[in-house]
Amino acid sequence: MALAADLSRRGYRVTIMEAAPRSGGLAAPARIGEYTWDRFYHVILQSDEHLRALVDGLGLTDRLHWKPTGTGFYVDGRLWSLSSTLEFLTFPALGMLDKARLGANILYASRIRAWRRLESVLASEWLKRWSGQRAWERLWLPLLRAKLGDNAEAASAAFIWAIIARMYGARRTGMKRETFGYVDGGYASILQRFDAQLEELGVETVFDARATGVRTVDGRVHVSTPTGSREFDNVVLTIPCSRIVEVCPQLTESERRRLAAVRYQGIACATLLLEQPLADYYITNIADARIPFTAVIEMTALVDRGRFGGHALVYLPKYLTQEDPFWQKTDSEVEAEFLAALEHMYPRFRRAHVRTFQVSRVREMLAVTTLDYSATLLPASRTTVDRVFIANSAQIANGTLNVNETLALAERKANELGSLLHGSRSASPAAAGAA
């Protein structure tokens, strides 16, 4: 959507071919019981310059709310608060030397600018070197496994650096406390305005138009969907790398191998409406292999519970490799497993408190930055197929997948594609995005 808006302002006529029935992708809203909020959990940081610029450009700044939040940590069967420097210093899972090395590691990472050299080092090696063996075993390893599963052993140090840099930036701009924001109404409000803006710019959006084939014939790009085919001067593919391989038969064999080698993490995320909150933390990180989800995200520690009729809105994400057997679990099985874990973590929690429990799944959510990712796997903007280009989240090499990074990527790609796209800006059917 951001790329379409930018190219449209540059004079191109743009069509978005959207696979879903509505816009937004991973940021799309969902019906949660009687209420509408984000399908997956999202938060705005004060350091999110591109996202804040979008919110401002859509006229929503007056609906952007900020609130300091707390952070919890679950380890050794206990829930601890890690919301202040004092709480960190008294955190019992690490000794004082461990904490000193961990703090130095985080400070050092926050100041790194030449991040590409971190791509040649495994995250495990880098974290052990700087934080120490105990901090690695007690803190980093459980967190990386929770986030990446088996891919934790393959991720480069650039992956964890990007996470540290973003969260440290949030604390720096938030006066050393986690200060998060949200737009009233969630991403439904943002997307409604964005849809309207695109329409005003003359961008055509075709929903339920999943790309099944993309090929260039006689200087025109043909995009096939389940309901037909359309032709364009240029096509920009925003779909995952594995899907590009599926829909573009004209790619070279080496190009197909490179795209197919990008490793993706998926997510299964449970969304709950509860009669009462679990704790007073926006996020509770989990370093306990017995707990089946990655973290506990209490959205109503940030958003007023009155927005949800006094209920607490909670997300329980579980990040998965493509081979993880968890994908085969039914919603009922996930519910039984997750609620049992909540009973274990929170003695006051009762299943009778649950008013809504639903599960959302996305197979290819996050491209993992493996060793030497930029040099060996990062997709190029220009493909070997004439007039077919790529702008997808696998091209985020120096950040983590979030809306702000996605908008920054769109800006970079618009600048790059402006000199690559074929056709007249004023008279051509211009560029098309196939999502």
C-alpha positions as CSV (number, residue, x, y, z in Angstrom):
1,M,0.0,0.0,0.0
2,A,2.8,2.4,0.9
3,L,4.7,1.5,-2.3
4,A,1.5,2.0,-4.4
5,A,0.9,5.4,-2.8
6,D,4.5,6.5,-3.5
7,L,4.6,5.4,-7.1
8,S,1.2,6.9,-7.7
9,R,2.5,10.3,-6.5
10,R,5.4,9.9,-8.9
11,G,2.9,9.7,-11.8
12,Y,2.3,6.0,-12.3
13,R,-1.1,4.4,-12.5
14,V,-1.0,1.6,-10.0
15,T,-3.2,-1.5,-9.4
16,I,-2.9,-3.6,-6.2
17,M,-3.8,-7.2,-6.7
18,E,-4.6,-8.3,-3.1
19,A,-5.0,-12.0,-2.3
20,A,-7.0,-11.3,0.8
21,P,-10.6,-10.0,1.0
22,R,-9.4,-6.8,2.5
23,S,-6.2,-4.7,2.8
24,G,-3.6,-4.8,5.6
25,G,-1.9,-8.2,5.4
26,L,-0.4,-9.0,8.8
27,A,-1.7,-5.7,10.1
28,A,-5.3,-6.4,9.1
29,P,-8.0,-6.3,11.8
30,A,-10.1,-9.2,13.0
31,R,-13.4,-9.7,14.8
32,I,-12.6,-10.7,18.4
33,G,-15.8,-11.7,20.1
34,E,-18.0,-8.6,19.9
35,Y,-15.1,-6.3,19.2
36,T,-12.7,-5.4,16.3
37,W,-9.0,-5.1,16.8
38,D,-5.7,-6.3,15.2
39,R,-5.5,-9.9,14.2
40,F,-1.9,-10.0,15.4
41,Y,-0.4,-7.8,18.2
42,H,1.1,-4.5,17.1
43,V,2.5,-1.6,19.0
44,I,3.9,1.8,17.9
45,L,7.3,2.9,19.3
46,Q,8.3,6.6,19.7
47,S,11.3,5.8,17.5
48,D,9.0,4.5,14.6
49,E,9.6,7.5,12.4
50,H,8.1,6.1,9.2
51,L,5.0,4.7,10.9
52,R,4.4,8.0,12.8
53,A,4.8,9.9,9.5
54,L,2.1,7.7,8.0
55,V,-0.2,8.2,10.9
56,D,0.3,11.9,10.7
57,G,-0.2,11.9,6.9
58,L,-3.5,10.1,7.3
59,G,-4.7,12.7,9.8
60,L,-4.7,10.4,12.8
61,T,-2.1,11.9,15.1
62,D,-4.8,13.2,17.4
63,R,-5.9,9.5,17.9
64,L,-2.4,8.3,18.7
65,H,-2.1,7.5,22.4
66,W,1.1,6.9,24.4
67,K,1.5,5.0,27.7
68,P,4.4,3.7,29.8
69,T,4.1,0.0,30.1
70,G,5.7,-2.8,32.2
71,T,7.7,-5.8,31.2
72,G,7.5,-9.2,32.8
73,F,9.8,-12.2,32.6
74,Y,8.8,-15.8,33.4
75,V,11.6,-18.1,34.4
76,D,12.0,-21.0,36.8
77,G,8.3,-21.2,37.3
78,R,8.0,-17.6,38.6
79,L,6.9,-14.3,37.1
80,W,9.2,-11.4,37.7
81,S,8.9,-7.7,36.8
82,L,11.7,-6.3,34.7
83,S,10.3,-2.8,34.2
84,S,13.0,-0.8,35.9
85,T,16.8,-0.7,36.4
86,L,16.3,-1.7,40.1
87,E,14.2,-4.7,39.2
88,F,16.9,-5.8,36.7
89,L,19.6,-5.5,39.3
90,T,17.6,-7.7,41.7
91,F,16.5,-10.2,39.1
92,P,17.6,-13.6,40.6
93,A,18.1,-15.6,37.4
94,L,21.4,-13.9,36.8
95,G,24.3,-13.0,39.0
96,M,25.7,-9.4,39.2
97,L,28.6,-10.2,36.8
98,D,26.1,-11.8,34.4
99,K,23.9,-8.7,34.5
100,A,26.9,-6.4,34.0
101,R,28.0,-8.3,30.9
102,L,24.4,-8.4,29.6
103,G,23.9,-4.7,30.1
104,A,27.2,-4.0,28.4
105,N,26.2,-6.3,25.5
106,I,22.9,-4.4,25.0
107,L,24.6,-1.0,25.3
108,Y,27.2,-2.1,22.8
109,A,24.6,-3.5,20.4
110,S,22.6,-0.2,20.5
111,R,25.7,1.7,19.3
112,I,26.6,-0.5,16.4
113,R,26.1,1.1,13.0
114,A,28.2,-1.1,10.8
115,W,25.8,-4.0,11.2
116,R,26.8,-6.0,8.1
117,R,29.8,-7.6,9.8
118,L,27.4,-9.2,12.3
119,E,25.9,-11.2,9.4
120,S,29.1,-13.4,9.3
121,V,28.7,-14.4,13.0
122,L,26.1,-16.7,14.5
123,A,23.9,-15.1,17.1
124,S,24.8,-17.9,19.5
125,E,28.5,-17.2,19.2
126,W,28.1,-13.5,19.5
127,L,25.8,-13.5,22.5
128,K,28.0,-16.0,24.4
129,R,31.1,-13.9,23.7
130,W,29.5,-10.6,25.0
131,S,26.9,-11.7,27.5
132,G,28.6,-14.8,28.9
133,Q,27.6,-18.5,29.0
134,R,25.2,-18.2,31.9
135,A,23.2,-15.3,30.3
136,W,23.2,-17.2,27.1
137,E,21.8,-20.4,28.7
138,R,19.4,-18.6,31.1
139,L,18.1,-15.8,29.0
140,W,19.2,-15.6,25.3
141,L,18.9,-19.2,24.3
142,P,15.3,-19.7,25.6
143,L,14.2,-16.4,24.0
144,L,15.8,-17.2,20.6
145,R,14.3,-20.7,20.6
146,A,10.9,-19.2,21.4
147,K,11.3,-16.8,18.6
148,L,13.0,-19.0,16.0
149,G,12.6,-22.6,17.0
150,D,15.2,-24.7,15.2
151,N,16.3,-21.7,13.2
152,A,17.8,-20.2,16.4
153,E,21.0,-22.1,15.6
154,A,21.1,-20.7,12.1
155,A,20.4,-17.0,12.8
156,S,23.1,-14.5,12.4
157,A,24.0,-11.9,15.1
158,A,22.4,-9.3,12.9
159,F,19.0,-10.7,13.8
160,I,19.3,-10.2,17.5
161,W,21.1,-6.9,17.0
162,A,18.1,-5.6,15.1
163,I,15.8,-6.5,18.0
164,I,18.1,-4.9,20.6
165,A,18.5,-1.7,18.6
166,R,14.7,-1.2,18.1
167,M,13.8,-1.9,21.7
168,Y,16.7,0.2,23.1
169,G,15.5,3.0,20.8
170,A,12.1,2.7,22.4
171,R,13.5,3.1,25.8
172,R,15.8,6.0,24.8
173,T,13.0,8.0,23.2
174,G,10.6,6.9,26.0
175,M,12.7,8.3,28.9
176,K,14.3,4.9,29.8
177,R,10.9,3.2,30.2
178,E,8.9,1.2,27.7
179,T,6.6,3.8,26.3
180,F,4.3,2.3,23.6
181,G,1.6,3.8,21.5
182,Y,-1.5,2.8,19.5
183,V,-4.1,4.5,17.3
184,D,-7.6,4.5,18.7
185,G,-9.5,1.7,16.9
186,G,-6.3,-0.2,16.1
187,Y,-5.1,-0.8,12.6
188,A,-8.7,-0.9,11.4
189,S,-8.7,2.9,11.7
190,I,-5.3,3.3,9.9
191,L,-6.3,1.0,7.1
192,Q,-9.7,2.7,6.6
193,R,-7.9,6.0,6.0
194,F,-5.2,4.4,3.9
195,D,-7.7,2.7,1.6
196,A,-9.5,6.1,1.2
197,Q,-6.2,7.8,0.5
198,L,-5.2,5.3,-2.2
199,E,-8.6,5.7,-3.9
200,E,-8.1,9.5,-3.9
201,L,-4.7,8.9,-5.5
202,G,-6.3,6.8,-8.3
203,V,-4.9,3.5,-7.1
204,E,-7.1,0.6,-8.0
205,T,-7.3,-2.3,-5.5
206,V,-8.6,-5.7,-6.5
207,F,-9.4,-8.0,-3.6
208,D,-9.5,-11.8,-3.6
209,A,-7.0,-11.7,-6.4
210,R,-4.3,-14.2,-5.4
211,A,-1.6,-14.3,-8.1
212,T,-1.3,-17.8,-9.6
213,G,1.0,-17.0,-12.5
214,V,3.2,-14.1,-13.6
215,R,5.0,-14.1,-16.9
216,T,6.2,-11.6,-19.5
217,V,5.0,-11.9,-23.1
218,D,5.9,-9.4,-25.8
219,G,6.8,-6.7,-23.4
220,R,3.7,-7.0,-21.3
221,V,3.4,-8.8,-17.9
222,H,0.4,-11.1,-17.5
223,V,-0.9,-11.7,-14.0
224,S,-3.2,-14.7,-13.6
225,T,-5.6,-15.1,-10.7
226,P,-8.3,-17.7,-10.0
227,T,-10.9,-15.5,-11.8
228,G,-8.9,-14.4,-14.8
229,S,-5.8,-12.6,-16.1
230,R,-4.7,-9.0,-16.5
231,E,-1.8,-7.3,-18.3
232,F,0.5,-4.6,-17.0
233,D,3.6,-2.7,-18.1
234,N,5.4,-3.7,-14.9
235,V,4.7,-5.9,-11.9
236,V,6.2,-5.6,-8.4
237,L,5.8,-8.8,-6.4
238,T,5.3,-8.3,-2.6
239,I,4.6,-11.9,-1.9
240,P,7.0,-14.3,0.0
241,C,10.0,-15.7,-1.8
242,S,8.7,-19.2,-2.0
243,R,5.5,-17.9,-3.6
244,I,7.5,-16.0,-6.2
245,V,9.2,-19.2,-7.2
246,E,5.7,-20.8,-7.6
247,V,4.1,-18.1,-9.7
248,C,7.1,-17.1,-11.9
249,P,8.1,-20.0,-14.2
250,Q,10.4,-17.8,-16.3
251,L,12.9,-17.3,-13.5
252,T,16.4,-18.8,-14.0
253,E,17.2,-21.9,-12.1
254,S,19.9,-20.1,-10.0
255,E,17.4,-17.4,-9.1
256,R,14.8,-20.0,-8.1
257,R,17.3,-21.7,-5.8
258,R,18.3,-18.4,-4.2
259,L,14.7,-17.4,-3.5
260,A,13.7,-20.9,-2.3
261,A,16.7,-20.9,0.2
262,V,15.3,-18.0,2.2
263,R,14.1,-19.4,5.6
264,Y,10.7,-18.2,6.9
265,Q,9.3,-18.4,10.3
266,G,5.6,-18.8,10.7
267,I,3.3,-17.9,13.6
268,A,0.3,-19.4,15.3
269,C,-1.2,-16.8,17.6
270,A,-4.1,-17.2,20.0
271,T,-6.2,-14.2,20.8
272,L,-8.2,-14.2,24.1
273,L,-10.8,-12.0,25.7
274,L,-10.7,-12.6,29.5
275,E,-12.9,-11.3,32.3
276,Q,-9.8,-10.0,34.2
277,P,-6.2,-9.3,33.3
278,L,-3.4,-11.8,33.9
279,A,-0.8,-9.3,35.2
280,D,0.1,-5.7,34.7
281,Y,2.7,-6.1,31.9
282,Y,2.3,-5.3,28.2
283,I,4.7,-8.1,27.4
284,T,5.9,-11.1,29.5
285,N,8.9,-12.8,27.9
286,I,9.2,-16.5,28.6
287,A,12.3,-18.5,29.3
288,D,10.7,-21.8,30.2
289,A,10.6,-24.7,27.8
290,R,7.4,-26.0,29.5
291,I,5.4,-23.1,28.2
292,P,4.2,-23.7,24.6
293,F,3.9,-20.0,23.6
294,T,6.6,-17.4,23.1
295,A,5.3,-14.6,25.2
296,V,2.1,-13.2,26.8
297,I,1.0,-9.9,25.2
298,E,-1.6,-8.1,27.3
299,M,-2.9,-5.5,24.9
300,T,-5.1,-4.0,27.6
301,A,-2.1,-3.1,29.7
302,L,-1.7,-0.5,26.9
303,V,-5.2,0.0,25.5
304,D,-8.1,0.9,27.9
305,R,-10.1,-2.1,28.8
306,G,-13.3,-0.1,28.2
307,R,-12.6,-0.5,24.5
308,F,-13.4,-4.2,25.0
309,G,-16.3,-3.9,27.4
310,G,-14.1,-4.2,30.4
311,H,-12.5,-7.4,29.2
312,A,-8.7,-8.0,28.9
313,L,-7.3,-8.6,25.4
314,V,-4.4,-11.1,25.4
315,Y,-2.3,-12.5,22.6
316,L,-0.3,-15.7,23.0
317,P,2.1,-16.1,20.0
318,K,4.0,-19.2,19.0
319,Y,6.7,-18.8,16.3
320,L,7.2,-21.9,14.2
321,T,9.6,-23.3,11.6
322,Q,8.0,-24.7,8.5
323,E,8.5,-28.3,9.6
324,D,7.1,-27.9,13.2
325,P,4.4,-30.5,13.9
326,F,2.5,-27.8,15.8
327,W,1.0,-26.7,12.5
328,Q,-1.1,-29.9,12.5
329,K,-2.8,-29.1,15.8
330,T,-6.5,-28.2,15.7
331,D,-7.7,-25.0,17.4
332,S,-9.2,-27.1,20.2
333,E,-5.9,-28.8,20.8
334,V,-4.1,-25.4,20.9
335,E,-6.7,-24.0,23.3
336,A,-6.3,-26.9,25.7
337,E,-2.5,-26.7,25.6
338,F,-2.4,-22.9,26.0
339,L,-5.0,-22.6,28.7
340,A,-3.2,-25.3,30.7
341,A,0.0,-23.3,30.5
342,L,-1.8,-20.1,31.6
343,E,-3.1,-22.0,34.7
344,H,0.5,-23.0,35.4
345,M,1.8,-19.5,35.0
346,Y,-1.0,-17.6,36.8
347,P,-2.4,-19.2,39.9
348,R,-5.5,-16.9,39.8
349,F,-6.3,-17.6,36.2
350,R,-9.4,-19.8,35.6
351,R,-10.7,-21.2,32.3
352,A,-14.1,-19.8,33.2
353,H,-12.5,-16.3,32.8
354,V,-12.1,-17.0,29.0
355,R,-14.8,-15.3,26.9
356,T,-13.2,-15.7,23.5
357,F,-10.3,-18.0,22.3
358,Q,-9.4,-18.0,18.6
359,V,-6.3,-18.9,16.6
360,S,-4.7,-17.2,13.6
361,R,-1.9,-18.8,11.6
362,V,0.5,-17.5,9.0
363,R,3.0,-19.8,7.4
364,E,5.5,-17.3,6.0
365,M,5.7,-14.4,8.3
366,L,9.4,-13.5,8.9
367,A,12.5,-14.2,6.8
368,V,15.3,-15.2,9.1
369,T,18.6,-13.4,8.5
370,T,21.0,-16.4,8.4
371,L,24.7,-16.2,8.0
372,D,25.9,-13.8,5.2
373,Y,22.3,-13.1,4.3
374,S,22.8,-9.9,2.4
375,A,25.5,-11.5,0.2
376,T,23.9,-14.9,-0.4
377,L,20.1,-14.7,-0.1
378,L,18.8,-11.1,0.0
379,P,16.4,-10.8,-3.0
380,A,17.3,-8.3,-5.7
381,S,14.7,-5.7,-6.7
382,R,15.1,-6.6,-10.4
383,T,14.4,-10.2,-11.4
384,T,15.6,-12.0,-14.5
385,V,12.1,-11.8,-15.9
386,D,11.6,-8.6,-18.0
387,R,9.5,-6.0,-16.2
388,V,9.0,-8.1,-13.0
389,F,10.4,-6.7,-9.8
390,I,10.5,-7.7,-6.1
391,A,9.7,-5.6,-3.0
392,N,9.0,-7.9,0.0
393,S,9.9,-8.2,3.6
394,A,12.8,-10.7,2.9
395,Q,14.7,-7.5,1.8
396,I,14.7,-6.2,5.4
397,A,18.3,-7.2,6.3
398,N,19.1,-4.7,9.0
399,G,15.9,-4.7,11.0
400,T,13.1,-6.9,12.3
401,L,9.7,-7.4,10.7
402,N,7.3,-4.7,11.9
403,V,5.2,-2.0,10.3
404,N,7.8,0.7,10.6
405,E,10.5,-1.4,8.9
406,T,8.0,-2.3,6.2
407,L,7.2,1.4,5.5
408,A,10.9,2.2,5.4
409,L,11.4,-0.6,2.9
410,A,8.6,0.7,0.7
411,E,10.3,4.1,0.6
412,R,13.6,2.7,-0.4
413,K,12.1,0.5,-3.1
414,A,10.0,3.4,-4.5
415,N,13.2,5.4,-4.9
416,E,14.9,2.4,-6.5
417,L,12.1,1.4,-8.8
418,G,11.4,4.9,-10.0
419,S,14.4,4.5,-12.4
420,L,13.7,0.9,-13.3
421,L,10.0,0.8,-14.3
422,H,9.1,0.9,-18.0
423,G,6.5,3.0,-19.6
424,S,5.4,6.6,-19.6
425,R,4.3,7.9,-16.3
426,S,1.5,10.0,-17.7
427,A,-0.1,7.6,-20.2
428,S,0.9,4.1,-19.2
429,P,-1.1,1.5,-17.2
430,A,2.1,1.7,-15.1
431,A,3.2,-0.5,-12.3
432,A,1.1,-3.2,-10.6
433,G,1.7,-4.8,-7.2
434,A,0.7,-8.4,-6.9
435,A,0.1,-9.2,-3.2
